[in-house]
Protein backbone atom coordinates (compact mmCIF):
# COMPACT_ATOMS: atom_id res chain seq x y z
CA UNK A 1 0.00 0.00 0.00
CA UNK A 2 3.05 2.25 0.27
CA UNK A 3 2.46 5.36 -1.80
CA UNK A 4 -1.27 4.67 -1.80
CA UNK A 5 -3.98 6.29 0.30
CA UNK A 6 -6.24 4.17 2.50
CA UNK A 7 -9.89 5.26 2.22
CA UNK A 8 -12.11 4.29 5.17
CA UNK A 9 -15.87 4.81 4.78
CA UNK A 10 -18.85 2.49 5.24
CA UNK A 11 -20.72 4.10 2.31
CA UNK A 12 -19.76 2.25 -0.92
CA UNK A 13 -20.88 5.18 -3.08
CA UNK A 14 -18.67 7.58 -1.10
CA UNK A 15 -15.71 5.19 -1.35
CA UNK A 16 -16.14 5.03 -5.14
CA UNK A 17 -16.56 8.81 -5.44
CA UNK A 18 -13.48 9.65 -3.36
CA UNK A 19 -11.42 6.98 -5.14
CA UNK A 20 -12.53 8.38 -8.50
CA UNK A 21 -11.77 12.00 -7.59
CA UNK A 22 -8.33 11.14 -6.21
CA UNK A 23 -7.64 8.76 -9.10
CA UNK A 24 -8.27 11.63 -11.54
CA UNK A 25 -5.29 13.32 -9.88
CA UNK A 26 -3.08 10.24 -10.08
CA UNK A 27 -3.51 9.32 -6.42
CA UNK A 28 -3.83 5.57 -5.95
CA UNK A 29 -6.27 4.41 -3.27
CA UNK A 30 -7.18 1.28 -1.32
CA UNK A 31 -10.76 1.06 0.03
CA UNK A 32 -11.84 -0.18 3.46
CA UNK A 33 -15.56 -0.31 4.28
CA UNK A 34 -15.15 -0.71 8.04
CA UNK A 35 -12.83 0.16 10.88
CA UNK A 36 -11.87 -3.49 11.31
CA UNK A 37 -10.93 -3.80 7.64
CA UNK A 38 -8.88 -0.60 7.87
CA UNK A 39 -6.94 -1.94 10.86
CA UNK A 40 -6.27 -5.22 9.04
CA UNK A 41 -4.97 -3.36 5.98
CA UNK A 42 -2.81 -1.12 8.17
CA UNK A 43 -1.26 -4.19 9.81
CA UNK A 44 -0.33 -5.55 6.37
CA UNK A 45 1.15 -2.45 4.76
CA UNK A 46 1.80 1.24 5.40
CA UNK A 47 -0.20 3.76 3.37
CA UNK A 48 1.14 7.21 2.60
CA UNK A 49 -2.03 8.65 4.20
CA UNK A 50 -5.49 7.69 5.46
CA UNK A 51 -8.83 9.35 4.63
CA UNK A 52 -11.18 8.47 7.50
CA UNK A 53 -14.92 8.86 8.00
CA UNK A 54 -15.77 9.42 11.67
CA UNK A 55 -19.15 7.70 11.56
CA UNK A 56 -18.33 4.03 11.03
CA UNK A 57 -20.74 1.39 12.35
CA UNK A 58 -18.16 -0.93 13.90
CA UNK A 59 -15.38 1.29 15.29
CA UNK A 60 -15.93 5.04 15.63
CA UNK A 61 -13.39 7.23 13.84
CA UNK A 62 -12.43 8.85 17.15
CA UNK A 63 -11.38 5.41 18.41
CA UNK A 64 -9.61 4.57 15.14
CA UNK A 65 -7.43 7.71 15.10
CA UNK A 66 -5.21 6.67 18.04
CA UNK A 67 -5.20 3.04 16.86
CA UNK A 68 -3.93 4.12 13.43
CA UNK A 69 -1.15 6.04 15.17
CA UNK A 70 -0.31 3.00 17.31
CA UNK A 71 -0.10 0.67 14.29
CA UNK A 72 1.53 3.10 11.83
CA UNK A 73 3.10 5.98 13.78
CA UNK A 74 3.31 9.21 11.84
CA UNK A 75 0.80 8.18 9.17
CA UNK A 76 -1.18 11.34 8.35
CA UNK A 77 -4.96 11.05 8.65
CA UNK A 78 -7.46 13.32 6.91
CA UNK A 79 -10.93 13.16 8.45
CA UNK A 80 -13.76 13.30 5.90
CA UNK A 81 -17.19 13.43 7.54
CA UNK A 82 -20.60 15.10 7.72
CA UNK A 83 -19.85 16.21 11.28
CA UNK A 84 -18.30 19.64 10.95
CA UNK A 85 -18.81 21.28 14.33
CA UNK A 86 -15.89 23.11 15.90
CA UNK A 87 -15.80 20.61 18.78
CA UNK A 88 -15.54 17.71 16.33
CA UNK A 89 -12.72 19.38 14.41
CA UNK A 90 -10.76 20.24 17.56
CA UNK A 91 -11.16 16.73 18.95
CA UNK A 92 -9.99 15.11 15.70
CA UNK A 93 -6.93 17.34 15.54
CA UNK A 94 -6.18 16.60 19.19
CA UNK A 95 -6.40 12.87 18.38
CA UNK A 96 -3.88 13.24 15.56
CA UNK A 97 -5.72 14.14 12.36
CA UNK A 98 -3.74 16.47 10.07
CA UNK A 99 -6.82 17.89 8.35
CA UNK A 100 -10.61 17.84 8.42
CA UNK A 101 -12.70 17.96 5.24
CA UNK A 102 -16.50 18.23 5.62
CA UNK A 103 -18.97 16.26 3.48
CA UNK A 104 -20.15 17.14 0.96
CA UNK A 105 -16.60 17.98 -0.04
CA UNK A 106 -15.21 20.36 -2.60
CA UNK A 107 -13.07 18.36 -5.01
CA UNK A 108 -10.12 20.77 -4.99
CA UNK A 109 -10.14 20.95 -1.19
CA UNK A 110 -10.18 17.17 -0.82
CA UNK A 111 -7.43 16.62 -3.40
CA UNK A 112 -5.20 19.31 -1.88
CA UNK A 113 -5.68 17.93 1.61
CA UNK A 114 -4.95 14.33 0.62
CA UNK A 115 -1.99 15.31 -1.55
CA UNK A 116 -0.49 17.33 1.33
CA UNK A 117 -1.08 14.46 3.76
CA UNK A 118 0.49 11.91 1.38
CA UNK A 119 3.53 14.16 0.85
CA UNK A 120 3.83 14.57 4.61
CA UNK A 121 3.68 10.78 5.00
CA UNK A 122 6.35 10.28 2.34
CA UNK A 123 8.61 12.82 4.04
CA UNK A 124 8.07 11.12 7.40
CA UNK A 125 9.08 7.77 5.87
CA UNK A 126 12.21 9.32 4.35
CA UNK A 127 13.19 11.00 7.63
CA UNK A 128 12.80 7.68 9.47
CA UNK A 129 14.97 5.90 6.88
CA UNK A 130 17.69 8.55 7.20
CA UNK A 131 17.52 8.36 11.00
CA UNK A 132 18.00 4.56 10.82
CA UNK A 133 21.05 5.07 8.58
CA UNK A 134 22.54 7.53 11.04
CA UNK A 135 21.91 5.19 13.98
CA UNK A 136 23.72 2.41 12.10
CA UNK A 137 26.65 4.77 11.67
CA UNK A 138 26.32 4.94 7.91
CA UNK A 139 25.30 8.58 7.78
CA UNK A 140 28.71 10.09 7.11
CA UNK A 141 29.80 7.21 4.89
CA UNK A 142 26.72 7.37 2.73
CA UNK A 143 27.18 11.10 2.25
CA UNK A 144 30.95 11.31 1.87
CA UNK A 145 32.06 8.04 0.29
CA UNK A 146 34.15 5.13 1.50
CA UNK A 147 37.74 5.87 0.50
CA UNK A 148 40.53 5.39 3.06
CA UNK A 149 41.14 9.14 3.20
CA UNK A 150 37.45 9.85 3.87
CA UNK A 151 37.29 7.12 6.52
CA UNK A 152 40.26 8.74 8.26
CA UNK A 153 38.63 12.19 8.07
CA UNK A 154 35.31 10.88 9.41
CA UNK A 155 37.11 9.11 12.27
CA UNK A 156 38.92 12.35 13.12
CA UNK A 157 35.60 14.26 13.07
CA UNK A 158 33.95 11.70 15.37
CA UNK A 159 36.81 11.89 17.88
CA UNK A 160 36.82 15.68 17.75
CA UNK A 161 33.07 15.88 18.28
CA UNK A 162 33.36 13.65 21.36
CA UNK A 163 36.04 15.82 22.97
CA UNK A 164 35.18 18.63 25.38
CA UNK A 165 37.59 21.25 24.05
Rosetta blueprint (number, residue, H / E / L):
1 X L
2 X L
3 X L
4 X L
5 X E
6 X E
7 X E
8 X E
9 X L
10 X L
11 X L
12 X H
13 X H
14 X H
15 X H
16 X H
17 X H
18 X H
19 X H
20 X H
21 X H
22 X H
23 X H
24 X L
25 X L
26 X L
27 X L
28 X L
29 X E
30 X E
31 X E
32 X E
33 X L
34 X L
35 X H
36 X H
37 X H
38 X H
39 X H
40 X H
41 X H
42 X H
43 X H
44 X H
45 X L
46 X L
47 X L
48 X L
49 X E
50 X E
51 X E
52 X E
53 X L
54 X L
55 X L
56 X L
57 X L
58 X L
59 X L
60 X L
61 X H
62 X H
63 X H
64 X H
65 X H
66 X H
67 X H
68 X H
69 X H
70 X H
71 X H
72 X L
73 X L
74 X L
75 X L
76 X E
77 X E
78 X E
79 X E
80 X E
81 X E
82 X L
83 X L
84 X L
85 X L
86 X H
87 X H
88 X H
89 X H
90 X H
91 X H
92 X H
93 X H
94 X H
95 X L
96 X L
97 X L
98 X L
99 X E
100 X E
101 X E
102 X E
103 X L
104 X L
105 X L
106 X L
107 X H
108 X H
109 X H
110 X H
111 X H
112 X H
113 X H
114 X H
115 X H
116 X H
117 X H
118 X H
119 X H
120 X H
121 X H
122 X H
123 X H
124 X H
125 X H
126 X H
127 X H
128 X H
129 X H
130 X H
131 X H
132 X H
133 X H
134 X H
135 X H
136 X L
137 X L
138 X L
139 X H
140 X H
141 X H
142 X H
143 X H
144 X H
145 X L
146 X L
147 X L
148 X H
149 X H
150 X H
151 X H
152 X H
153 X H
154 X H
155 X H
156 X H
157 X H
158 X H
159 X H
160 X H
161 X H
162 X H
163 X L
164 X L
165 X L
